[in-house]
């Protein structure tokens, strides 16, 4: 009982890593957990891994008695998530967006202002053929997503670019 009281003051929920997932063990704030469910981040007591890392970084979620950035990095490392994708995810969440993992590798998707955006996360210096970028941009556009490229530099700074494929002028 003493452990729960301390965690109530520090975290809104407690979770554990289990078989490649983040499982909610106990919710100390029912409104907080309902909101995670409403937003689609919590289903059948399983938290979206990126959201779990984000919530841990904000001291809202405790994992094995650990919270904050230490817990967030633990989730990212234990589940083999991309640190760059996590940084972009955290940045979008801080900006009030509600991203979800995209269907294409290395992407996040979110809705804002009546439009759906698909963000391709790249690391600075990552070799990428222009044809691959054009193919991704066209695929995102065909899904009625606005294509955005997020480039994460070595210091963690993120720069966003609109990435529309256009036909050459003849």
N, C-alpha and C positions, 0 to 999 in steps of 0.2 A: 504494500500500500504506500509506503514512503517513497518508493521509486516512481510510482505514478504521479504523486503530488508534485515532485520535482520536475517531471517531464511536462505536466500540465502547464506549469509556469513557463517552460522553455519551448515546448513544441505543441502543435495542434494535433499531431498524430504520430504514431510509432509504426515503423515498417521493418521488414527484414528482406534480405536477398535470399531467394529460393529458386534453384533450378533455372537460372537465367531470367528471372522475373523479380519485380519488387512487389511484395505482398503486404498489404495493410494488416497490421496486428491489432492495433487499438486506435480508436479515434477519441480524442479528448474534446474536440469541438465539432459537434454534429453539423453545424452550418458550413464549416470549412469542408468537411468530407462530402456533404451534399453538393456543394458547389463544384468540387472536383468531378463528381459523377455527372452533374448537369453539363459540364464542359466537355465530357467524354474522356477525361484523363483517368478516371477510376471506374473499372468494370469488374464485377465479381471479386472484389477485394484486391484486384491487381492494378497497380499504378503504371501508367505510361513511364518508361524508363527515363526519358529526357525530362518529363515533368517532375518525376521523383527527385532527380538530381537538382533541378531548379528549386523545388520546394525545400530541399535539404540546405541548399546554399543560402536560403533566406531564413534559416532557423525555424521553419514551420514544420519540418518533418525530421524525426530522429530515426536513425538506423543503427541498431545495436548499441545504443547509448552514445552514439556520436552524432553530431549535428554540424551545421555550417559547411564551409568549403571543404573541410576534411571528409565529411560524409558525401558531399556531392562528387568529389574526385574519386572516392571509393566506389560509388555507383558507376561512374563513367568507366573506370578501369576494370571493375569486376565484370561488367556486362559487355566489355569490348566496344564501347561507343566511341565515336569520333569526337575528340576534344574540340575540333573546329566546329563541328555541327552543334555540339553542346553550347559553345560560346555564342554562336549565331542564335540558337534557340533562346538562350538566356537574354540576349539583347532584344530580341523580338518581344519576349514576355515583358521585359522592363518597359518597352514602348507601348504596352497595352494590347499587343496582338496575342492571338491564341493559336500558335502553330501546332501542326500535327506532322508526323513523319509522312513524307510524300511517297507515291508509288514508285517513282524512279529513284535509283540509288543516289544517295548523297543529297536528297532534297527535303525541304520542308514546305508545307502548304498552309496558308492562312487566308482568311477572308477579312477584307477591310473596305469600308465605303462601297459596298455592293459589288466589289470585284474580288476574284480569287487570285492570289499570288502564289507562284511556285518559285521557291528560292533554291538555287543550286549552290551548294557550299563548296568552295575551293580554298586550298592553302596557297599562300603566296609562293611562287616558284614551282608550283605543280605543273608538269608538262601536260598540255592539253592541245589536241589538234583542233583547229578551227572548225573542221567538219563535224566533230563530236559536239561542239558547242552549238552549231547551227542545227544539228539534228535534235538536240535536247530542246532548244528554243522552239523549233517547229512543233515538236511533240507537246510541249506545254501549251502552246498557242492553240493547237488542235483540240486540247482539252478545255479550252476557254479559260486558261490560266494566263496571267500576266507574268512573263518570265523575268526573274531577277537573279543576278549573280552576286553572291556575297563572297568577297575575298578576305580571308583572315591572314594578317601578316604575322611575322614571328613574335611580335609583342602582344598579339591578341587583338589588335585594332581591326575593326571590320569596316570594309568599304562596300557599298551596295551599288550595283550598276543595272540599268534596264538592259535586257538582252533580247531585242527583237531581231528576227531574221528578216531581211529585206532583199528584194530582187535588185540586181545590178542595173544601173541606168545605161541604156544603150544609145 
